[in-house]
Amino acid sequence: MQSRAITNLAVGVFICGAPTLFGQATSGRTVRTCNEATLARPDRGVAYRGRVQNSDYRLAVTIPDGLVGWGAAPEAPFHGFTIFLNSGRTSCIIFEVHLHVELPEDRNAINPSDERGHRIDVGNRRGWQLVESGQIGGSTVTNVNIALELPRRGYVNDANIT
């Protein structure tokens, strides 16, 4: 079985300038704060540094020096991590990976091309980038989401970077 890794991984940054908004509901809006977008928290779960490899998803990513990716508990399966870019957890990078499940009735109904955003290259993969901005508590929040499909023999893994 040949293994392929995503190399030179570009990331999207999820930016929020409103640290007092932790725990607010997302009802009626599409942009999210870091606290709303992930359950990860510093010093909880697995700490990832440097090169992170996962044989289940056959991928490798590099976390830049000085940053830490926070994942789920050690006994939980790997589905990604969150890197908080400041101590207030208002700016973060979220990397998620999971098995793609598409039911027959979902074909051509999910992610129509006009909702995927524009095509971009992420290392040796093609993906889609969608940028959304909105107001939360009087502050402008910008979410940049990059979605990738990681085709395998007989199935597809999805990866999202927000």
Secondary structure, 3 states (H helix, E strand, C coil): CCCCCCCCCCCCCEEECCHHHCCCCCCCCCCCCHHHHCCCCCCCCCEECEEEEECCCCEEEEECCCCCEECCCCCCCCCEEEEECCCCCCEEEEEEEEECCCCHHHCCCCCCHHHCCEEEEECCEEEEEEEEEEEECCEEEEEEEEEEEEEECCEEEEEEEC
